[in-house]
């Protein structure tokens, strides 16, 4: 079984009313894909779907909250009824809360998990039965926060860590079953999208990504390449790779670095906006926009991400290791300097006769013909088994 080229695919995207989701939907439609969009803001979805059709593309939509499992069950049915199948499903929807862990209410933390983690779970369970029918790709959008944690992100980092854990376990189960579905985890670094305007804010200043930020196009291109040539997981943005590399090599030193830079580096010096609640519980005013209001440097490309999508993984790892070491040496002085020098030395001592080998087969070839051993449990049949929702807590 071979994956369809993007121009022949039916692509479902959650969180498609702004930011990465909207950029991915527009880019997929321009490439010829049939796009199914979902988010809470029905008006924006209708406008964007019509915009795509006016430009000669094909798009449809169904509005709803991914925190409700029935929403994504309906989206899957709508996609199949409209276009006959699903080839790629992108779980992109997510929401943020910026604040100290002791200050953020439990109700806000639960709502964040309902959207960011459970929304991904609901999407996976709705998509998998459809993807198994003809083969396809399931793409979950995690975050660099799936690998590290920074101040003000306690609930968000926990949710993205949970997305990573669920995705990795699900991948093994699907591979063991032999189902023709590839599962990819995409982990963006700081991206200039309305995410920061949509996030609920407990801080004094307005939320912002730590520099450098990347344009949402960088993530969208990565997602759509994975729709044709899936990889296991990928970090989008060189700054994210450096941060992850630093924390793995120098945990306490990186903690101190983040403590020194991330409290002020994630908020502007402007007064807090009036709408502190953002879009946590209702749709925000920044839908229909790909970019946010970040006024710092925004990178439109990421060389490390481009290279990571190629088959030079081993050599790339050495190169990125060196980049991380150089960056760390300039940021972390004092007691960690000797360790950084040793780290760089070990990188240089790796075997020099390593060669970049072309892959023996296309990634798609790994998806073999598959027949279910027994009838799968349809997603809709899971709904009666779910416990009733716990009333939201108010503080």
C-alpha positions in Angstrom: 0.0 0.0 0.0 1.4 3.4 -1.0 0.3 6.7 0.4 -1.5 9.1 -2.0 0.3 12.3 -3.2 -1.0 15.3 -1.4 -2.8 16.5 -4.5 -5.0 13.4 -4.3 -5.6 13.3 -0.5 -8.5 14.1 1.7 -7.0 16.0 4.7 -8.9 16.6 8.0 -7.5 19.4 10.2 -8.7 20.4 13.7 -8.1 23.8 15.1 -8.4 25.2 11.5 -9.7 28.6 12.2 -6.4 30.3 12.9 -2.6 29.8 13.2 -1.0 26.6 12.2 -4.3 24.9 11.4 -5.5 27.6 9.1 -2.1 27.9 7.4 -2.0 24.1 6.9 -5.6 24.1 5.4 -4.8 26.9 3.0 -1.5 25.3 1.9 -3.0 21.8 1.5 -5.9 23.2 -0.6 -3.4 25.1 -2.9 -1.5 21.8 -3.4 -4.7 20.2 -4.6 -5.9 18.3 -1.5 -9.5 18.2 -0.4 -9.7 19.8 3.0 -12.0 19.2 5.8 -11.8 21.9 8.5 -13.1 21.9 12.1 -12.9 24.4 15.0 -15.4 26.1 17.3 -15.9 29.3 15.2 -18.4 28.3 12.5 -18.5 31.8 10.9 -14.7 31.8 10.3 -14.7 28.2 9.0 -17.5 29.1 6.5 -15.5 32.1 5.3 -12.3 30.2 5.0 -13.9 27.3 3.2 -15.5 29.7 0.7 -12.2 31.4 0.2 -10.5 28.1 -0.7 -13.3 27.3 -3.1 -13.1 30.8 -4.7 -9.4 30.1 -5.3 -10.2 26.9 -7.1 -9.7 24.5 -4.2 -12.0 22.0 -2.5 -13.0 22.5 1.2 -15.7 21.7 3.6 -16.1 22.3 7.3 -18.0 21.2 10.4 -17.9 23.4 13.5 -17.6 22.0 17.1 -15.5 21.7 20.2 -12.8 19.0 20.1 -13.3 18.6 23.9 -16.6 16.9 22.9 -15.8 13.4 21.5 -19.0 13.4 19.4 -17.7 16.5 17.5 -14.9 14.6 15.9 -17.0 11.5 15.3 -19.3 13.8 13.3 -16.3 15.3 11.5 -15.0 11.9 10.5 -18.5 10.9 9.1 -18.8 14.2 7.3 -15.4 13.8 5.6 -16.3 10.3 4.4 -19.8 11.3 3.3 -18.4 14.3 1.4 -15.2 12.9 -0.1 -15.5 9.2 0.3 -12.5 8.6 2.6 -9.8 10.2 4.9 -6.1 10.0 3.9 -4.5 12.3 6.5 -5.9 13.5 9.8 -4.2 16.3 11.6 -4.9 16.8 15.4 -3.8 20.4 15.7 -6.3 22.0 18.1 -4.9 23.3 21.4 -5.2 26.2 23.8 -2.8 27.7 26.4 -2.8 29.2 29.9 0.0 31.4 31.0 0.5 31.6 34.8 2.2 30.2 37.8 1.1 26.7 38.7 -0.1 27.8 42.2 -2.2 30.6 40.6 -3.9 28.9 37.7 -7.4 27.6 38.7 -8.1 23.8 38.5 -11.0 24.6 36.2 -8.7 26.3 33.7 -6.2 23.4 33.9 -9.0 20.9 33.3 -10.3 22.9 30.4 -6.8 23.1 28.8 -6.5 19.3 29.1 -10.0 18.8 27.6 -8.9 20.7 24.5 -5.2 20.0 24.1 -4.9 16.4 25.3 -8.4 14.9 25.2 -9.1 16.7 21.9 -6.1 14.9 20.4 -7.4 11.6 21.9 -10.9 12.1 20.5 -9.4 12.9 17.1 -7.2 9.8 17.1 -10.1 7.5 18.0 -12.4 9.1 15.4 -9.8 8.9 12.7 -8.2 5.5 13.1 -11.1 3.3 11.9 -11.4 5.5 8.8 -7.6 5.5 8.1 -7.4 1.7 8.5 -9.9 1.2 5.7 -7.6 2.5 3.0 -4.4 3.4 4.7 -3.2 6.9 5.7 -1.4 9.2 8.1 -2.3 10.4 11.6 -0.4 13.5 12.6 -0.6 14.9 16.1 0.7 18.4 16.7 2.6 18.3 20.0 5.1 21.0 21.0 8.7 21.5 22.1 6.9 21.4 25.5 6.4 17.7 24.8 10.1 17.3 25.6 10.9 20.2 28.0 9.1 22.4 30.5 9.4 26.1 31.1 7.9 28.5 33.6 4.3 29.6 33.2 3.6 26.4 31.1 2.8 23.9 33.9 -0.6 22.7 32.6 0.3 23.2 28.9 3.6 21.3 29.2 1.8 18.5 31.1 -0.8 18.2 28.3 1.8 18.2 25.6 3.8 15.6 27.5 0.6 13.5 27.6 0.1 13.9 23.9 3.6 12.6 23.3 3.0 9.6 25.6 -0.3 8.7 24.1 1.0 9.1 20.5 4.0 6.9 21.1 2.0 4.1 22.8 -0.7 4.3 20.1 2.0 4.0 17.4 3.3 0.8 18.8 -0.2 -0.7 19.1 -1.0 0.2 15.5 2.3 -1.1 14.2 1.9 -4.4 16.1 -1.6 -4.8 14.6 0.0 -4.3 11.2 -2.5 -1.6 10.2 -1.6 0.6 7.2 -1.4 3.8 9.3 1.7 5.9 9.9 1.6 8.1 13.1 3.7 11.2 13.3 4.3 13.6 16.2 5.2 17.2 15.1 6.7 19.3 17.8 6.9 23.0 17.0 9.1 25.5 18.8 7.8 29.1 19.4 5.5 30.0 16.4 4.1 33.4 15.6 0.4 32.6 15.6 -2.7 33.9 17.6 -2.0 31.2 20.2 -0.6 33.8 22.5 -3.7 36.1 22.1 -6.0 33.1 22.6 -4.3 31.9 25.7 -5.7 32.8 29.1 -3.3 35.1 30.8 -2.4 35.3 34.5 0.8 37.2 33.9 1.4 41.0 34.2 2.5 41.4 30.6 1.0 39.9 27.4 2.2 36.4 26.4 4.8 36.1 23.6 7.0 33.4 22.3 10.7 33.5 23.3 12.9 34.5 20.4 13.4 33.5 17.7 9.8 32.7 16.6 9.0 30.9 13.4 6.3 31.6 10.9 3.4 29.1 10.9 4.3 28.2 7.3 7.3 26.3 8.6 5.1 24.0 10.6 2.5 23.7 7.9 5.1 22.6 5.3 6.4 20.0 7.7 2.9 18.6 8.4 2.1 18.3 4.7 5.4 16.7 3.9 4.7 14.1 6.7 1.3 13.5 5.0 3.3 12.1 2.0 6.5 10.9 3.7 5.7 10.3 7.3 8.4 10.3 10.0 8.1 9.1 13.6 8.5 12.5 15.1 10.1 15.9 14.4 10.9 19.1 16.1 10.1 22.2 14.0 12.6 25.0 14.6 16.3 25.0 15.4 15.8 26.8 18.6 13.6 24.0 19.8 16.2 21.4 19.0 18.8 23.4 20.9 16.6 23.7 24.0 15.8 20.0 24.0 19.5 19.1 23.5 20.5 21.4 26.4 18.0 20.0 28.8 18.9 16.4 28.0 22.6 17.1 28.5 22.6 19.6 31.3 19.4 19.3 33.3 20.1 21.5 36.3 22.1 24.0 34.2 19.2 24.3 31.8 16.8 24.8 34.7 18.9 27.7 35.9 19.1 29.1 32.4 15.3 29.0 32.0 14.8 30.5 35.4 17.0 33.4 34.4 15.5 34.0 31.0 12.0 32.5 30.6 10.1 34.5 33.2 10.7 37.8 31.4 11.3 36.3 28.0 7.7 35.1 27.6 5.9 38.3 28.3 5.9 41.8 26.9 6.4 44.9 29.0 3.0 46.2 27.8 0.0 46.1 30.2 -2.1 43.0 30.3 -4.8 42.9 27.6 -8.3 43.4 28.8 -9.5 40.0 27.7 -7.5 37.9 30.2 -9.7 34.9 29.5 -8.6 34.7 25.9 -10.3 31.9 23.9 -10.1 29.2 26.6 -13.9 28.9 27.0 -15.2 30.8 23.9 -13.9 31.7 20.4 -11.5 34.6 20.3 -11.3 37.7 18.1 -8.2 36.6 16.2 -9.7 33.8 14.2 -9.1 34.0 10.5 -5.5 35.0 11.0 -2.4 33.0 10.5 0.0 35.3 12.3 -0.1 36.7 15.8 1.0 40.1 17.1 4.6 39.2 17.8 6.9 42.2 17.0 10.2 40.4 17.3 12.2 38.4 14.8 10.2 35.8 12.9 12.0 33.1 10.8 10.3 32.0 7.6 12.5 28.9 7.3 14.2 26.4 9.5 17.3 24.7 8.0 17.4 22.1 10.8 13.8 21.1 10.0 14.5 20.9 6.3 17.5 18.6 6.9 15.6 16.4 9.4 13.0 15.6 6.7 15.8 14.0 4.6 17.5 10.6 5.1 20.7 12.0 6.6 19.6 11.4 10.2 22.9 10.1 11.6 25.1 12.9 10.3 22.4 15.5 11.0 22.4 14.4 14.7 26.1 15.1 14.9 25.7 18.5 13.3 22.8 19.5 15.6 24.8 18.3 18.6 27.6 20.6 17.7 25.2 23.5 17.2 23.6 22.9 20.6 27.1 22.8 22.2 28.1 26.1 20.7 24.9 27.8 21.6 25.1 26.4 25.1 28.7 27.6 25.6 27.6 31.2 24.8 24.6 31.0 27.2 25.9 29.0 30.1 29.2 30.1 31.7 30.8 29.1 34.9 30.4 25.7 36.4 28.8 24.1 33.2 31.6 25.3 30.8 33.9 22.3 31.5 31.0 19.9 30.9 30.1 21.6 27.6 33.7 21.3 26.3 33.6 17.6 27.1 30.3 17.3 25.4 31.6 18.9 22.2 34.8 16.7 22.4 32.7 13.6 22.5 30.8 14.7 19.5 34.1 15.1 17.5 35.3 11.7 18.6 32.3 9.9 17.0 33.3 7.7 14.0 34.5 9.7 11.1 33.7 7.1 8.5 29.9 7.5 8.8 28.3 7.9 5.4 24.8 9.1 4.4 23.1 6.1 2.9 20.0 6.4 0.7 17.0 4.6 2.2 16.6 1.1 0.9 12.9 1.7 0.4 10.5 4.5 0.5 8.8 5.2 3.8 5.5 4.4 2.2 6.6 0.9 1.5 6.5 0.1 5.2 2.7 0.2 5.1 1.9 -3.2 3.9 -1.4 -4.6 2.8 -3.5 -5.1 5.9 -6.7 -7.0 6.8 -8.3 -6.6 10.2 -8.2 -9.7 12.3 -11.6 -8.9 13.7 -14.1 -6.1 13.4 -12.8 -3.0 15.2 -14.9 -1.3 17.8 -16.4 1.7 16.0 -15.7 5.0 17.7 -19.4 5.7 18.2 -19.7 2.6 20.3 -17.3 4.0 22.8 -19.4 7.0 23.7 -21.9 5.2 26.0 -19.0 3.8 27.9 -17.6 7.2 28.8 -18.4 8.5 32.3 -20.5 11.7 32.5 -18.5 15.0 32.4 -17.5 16.3 35.8 -19.1 19.8 36.4 -16.5 22.5 35.9 -15.0 23.9 39.1 -15.4 27.6 39.8 -12.9 29.4 42.0 
